[in-house]
């Protein structure tokens, strides 16, 4: 009995020192199947993420191209309706009218150069239409109860501004309803209907970015996108590199397992 135990211990020691064993050989197929399934899962994740980044890069390239085309397009002075907004996005407009400074909206939680602040939306009356003009960005006070002063004269004037859609949140987690009781009012990613209700005015579903050389504005450095397509291309390359590394590790492991299997002796436990 003692001799049998000693033989078993010797066998277990030899198992630990062998590069591959008969037991490993019997488990090779389940191990390979698991590795293959894991590889398929990882490839699905990595390739999907890389493809999504490429789509985002293409979308932002298209926006930048539209921004450049709008800059070169002929300036028009005719207000347009919501159905035409996409066609005229980033186009520059010259409009004659006057601001309505009594009721203004502060677009809340707008970050610029790492600072939190507001964009100022001021109604502008031109002909029979009222349009929201974004006069730029102002910093927020550390005390959230203190709102910035954003006065503007109400006299007639001509403005030059570029058309864009109202900002949208990826996930809207708070109501756009203002908690302020006076003017200006803060709103977080408001829709056109919410803006119309707050102002008690019918406004279109777009805004006008006031040109940087126009008076009565604040910080303005308008861009089609905050992050350009180059960053998304970089992220896509990283995800595809992860996919390539996953394939490389899979090949190395399967080759190693196959080599160890071929080198493993057919060993059985000793009889009692």
Beta strands, then each sheet from edge to edge (+ up, - down):
strand 1: 92-112
strand 2: 115-126
strand 3: 129-139
strand 4: 157-164
strand 5: 185-187
strand 6: 203-210
sheet 1: 5+ 1+ 2- 3+ 6+ 4-
end
